[in-house]
Amino acid sequence: MEFPGLRTLVLVVDRGSFASAAEASGVPRSTLARRLDRLESELDEQLVVRSEMGVHPTPAGARLLEHARGIVEDYDALVKRIRSE
């Protein structure tokens, strides 16, 4: 499982859309979509529901999000700590 896919899942669900996630991250929407598609393929699970009303996690996506948020937060904290030393 690749870290960019986990970060993308968290960002897209938290922002509610690929467009908003792309704007917030500076990463093209198409790149975010490919990352999430790759993660879904790897896990053989649909992780989000895409609709005109936004992006929402599926039950499998919600289970993964419980852990993915912690992984992303831990990674960001580690990078911050390393850069400050």
N, C-alpha and C positions, 0 to 999 in steps of 0.2 A: 504494500500500500504506500503510495507516494504522498509525501507531506503536502505538496501544492494542492492535491486533490482534497485533502482534509481541510486545509485553510479555505479553499474555494467553497466547500460545502458550508462551513460556518459563516463565511462572509455573505454568500448568496441568500441563505435562509435568514440571517440576521437583518440584512438590508431589504429582503422581500422581493428582489428582482435581480436579474442579471445586469440590467442597465445601471441600476443604483450601485451594485457591487463593482461594476467596471469603473464607474465614476469615482468611487471611494478608493479603489486600489490602483487606479491608473493602468490596469491591465485590460486589454480589449475584451469585449463581451464574448467574442468567438473563442478566445483562449480560455476564458472561464468555462464556457460551455463544453469545450473539448476536455478540459481537466475533469469536470464532473462526469461527463460521459465515460471517460476512461476509468474513473473510480467505480461507477455503476457496473461497467463491464467486468472489471476485476472481481467485484463482489457478487456479480450475477444477481443484483438487486436494484430495483428502482428506488432511489433515495429521496427524490423530490418530485412533486407534482407541479408541472408548469402550466399556468393558465393565464387568462387575461387579467385575473385578479392578483397575480403575483406567483411567487414560488413558496411552496409549503412542503415540509418534510413528510414523507410517508412514515408508517410505523418503523420500518427498518432504518430510515434516515434519522428519525428521532432517537432511536437507540444508539446509532453511531454518533450523533451530535453530543450525547451525554459525555462521551469520551473524547471526541475530537476537540471540543472547546478547551478541555483541560490540557490536551497535548499542545494545542496552539498557544495557549497562555504560558505553559511551561517553556516552550521553545522561545517565545518572545522575551520572557524574563531572563533566560539563559543568555541570549544574544545581548540584551541590555547590560547584564552583569559583566560579560566578557569585554564589551566595548568600554565600560567605565573603569576597568582595571588598568 
